């Protein structure tokens, strides 16, 4: 079993994720690229003492950017995990 700090990076706090957490009991995490659905489930259950019912994983491609001098580059690719918790469970957000 891999330690949770090698799976979960951060909890994503956006308008969309805040609405999903309040209405659908879903929480969005940014995870390391090597994370799988089962390792994310184990990490969330171990870290927050909750029961996970479903995990969806999304690979987000980095967008192209330009510097002031016109040099092209790309933002980093990220991997997100949307975790659905059992009815009644909750993750306290500070």
GILINNOR-V793968 format. One record per residue. N is the residue number from 0. NEAR is the number of other C-alpha atoms within 8 Angstrom. Layout:
n=N near=NEAR
n=N near=NEAR
This chain:
n=0 near=2
n=1 near=6
n=2 near=7
n=3 near=11
n=4 near=6
n=5 near=8
n=6 near=14
n=7 near=12
n=8 near=10
n=9 near=7
n=10 near=8
n=11 near=9
n=12 near=7
n=13 near=6
n=14 near=6
n=15 near=6
n=16 near=12
n=17 near=10
n=18 near=9
n=19 near=11
n=20 near=10
n=21 near=8
n=22 near=6
n=23 near=8
n=24 near=12
n=25 near=12
n=26 near=13
n=27 near=12
n=28 near=13
n=29 near=13
n=30 near=14
n=31 near=11
n=32 near=6
n=33 near=5
n=34 near=9
n=35 near=7
n=36 near=9
n=37 near=6
n=38 near=10
n=39 near=14
n=40 near=11
n=41 near=9
n=42 near=12
n=43 near=12
n=44 near=11
n=45 near=9
n=46 near=7
n=47 near=7
n=48 near=7
n=49 near=12
n=50 near=8
n=51 near=12
n=52 near=8
n=53 near=7
n=54 near=12
n=55 near=8
n=56 near=10
n=57 near=7
n=58 near=8
n=59 near=8
n=60 near=7
n=61 near=9
n=62 near=7
n=63 near=8
n=64 near=8
n=65 near=9
n=66 near=8
n=67 near=5
n=68 near=5
n=69 near=6
n=70 near=7
n=71 near=8
n=72 near=8
n=73 near=8
n=74 near=8
n=75 near=7
n=76 near=8
n=77 near=12
n=78 near=12
n=79 near=12
n=80 near=13
n=81 near=11
n=82 near=14
n=83 near=12
n=84 near=13
n=85 near=10
n=86 near=5
n=87 near=4
n=88 near=8
n=89 near=7
n=90 near=6
n=91 near=4
n=92 near=3
n=93 near=2
